[in-house]
């Protein structure tokens, strides 16, 4: 092991240079470990925040929809899932599914009286939700006044729930500040172009717990009010007179005129009619049970989806690009790390070549005395590996300390970054042994790669050099 | 018995665009146990001859036989092994390994040989250290030694493997004349007691006087032997 002794001795002899290289490798390692853990935690938290607050594990939507579902489809609502009850029944039949909630997104107009007593029209961006299931599924808001459509009171109260920030904005821009119980009139434009008006009340005021930037301006409407607003309330098919049903189903004019001879055609007894709520839902967010592989489950759901006319989109596809932000961050950190290590490798390579130039006589002497080329290789390789592994371990220790501290106090990210990345709040990174192992492996591989060319130079030093260099 | 035999050895190399004839057909032989000096002014070809006998350079033309082996016919690996087992080197600038102490520098060739057990190794090292008079400097690094002491370490390192030939390229050039004489006397003493063949280059007439075989060179040719 004399090569090792020479290697260590040479390292100790060139302390200043060794410390410089060591610090560079250490910095690179910190960037790998800390950056990697930061990105991994951000990725994990981003996924969790999207699933818990925006999409569930996947979203079911109508097979007729040309658009993909997303967290912000207010201005361009997806096609309604017409047979929503049927689809819900199908979903309930799967043991892999833990919960689901149906909802829709839209924009309407609120007509209300301002402080001067004048009626004003305010835009209202909202999710139309099932009051019974929504808050059990998405825990993204906290009520500060009123109730979530009567939740906890034993009966459902129709109307709207608005965010505190939205209320402030209404006050600033329109001079309207809503209180719980305030009467309002909602306007909605139905598909035929008819403008519907529904009188209802403000049921509550909330603050968002996640994605404040979005939820500050997203409000809620119960599904009954929504159905009324957009004519999704209709006459139950079975309660219509047979002749009328036949007329509606007639395929040509002759059939219609054929029905004209029917005595009771056109006579409708209002008392016999039953009302029904047609679906206004465009999306159903679904949570699968823990341990269920969502991708595999969605494949098994394909048959039912085709039969019942729905499609599915996993959380990342339905996240409207939010899922890509953490992926992009991870990519950026990988790219920055790679760049740092390319620089480290080049500096290392350069330093080694200078080292070899300075030690030509020593290498030549060693070769003249009878050392093989492999001895020179081992000598330089051990020198760089010892230096880089020690610097790498020091980098890992520093990273571990930084991660442990950051894991306790959290990393405060700039507001918008935090909102888009993890839905808001601090980021608490966690140290994993896999990352530590990867970092060590990367250091060793880079060391070997950076040493290859200098080693070639070193092994080409001939004993003749020892003779001539010494003179 | 000839241990070194050079027959019509020529060496030509390029220095920029100029062809330099370092040796122009040199022939001589050295017998086992000789204390031989290769003498001549700078540029005469002394180092080129030593390099060839030391198996670290090969002739452009002619034949160099060391212990009956033609060095031109040996591979790099064989030449390395040949140097380790049959040759010892003493350099003008000592060329000790700076991070190893006196003991470790002397031990180095034995470690490369790998076949000498630790105990035996230690015995050999202690003996040569005593022979070169450095028993009180065993743990010193080269930087802590004088020029003469460093050259003694180099001599010990060259002798430790018990080589057939010890090659010394101007071993006294970097020493004052008194130290230089002591070093040559030491080499001569070892040659006398151990019968080790010494071949050294020099341009110092006083050093030459110690040799029993002097080969004088000028412009790549032998002028006297």
Interface residues (C-beta under 8 A of the other chain):
Chain A: X2 X5 X6 X8 X9 X10 X12 X13 X361 X362 X364 X365 X366 X367 X368 X369 X370 X371 X372 X375 X462 X463 X464 X466 X467 X470 X471
Chain B: X47 X50 X51 X54 X56 X57 X77 X80 X81 X83 X84 X85 X89 X91 X92 X93 X94 X95 X96 X97 X98 X99 X100 X104 X107 X108 X109 X111 X112 X113 X157 X169
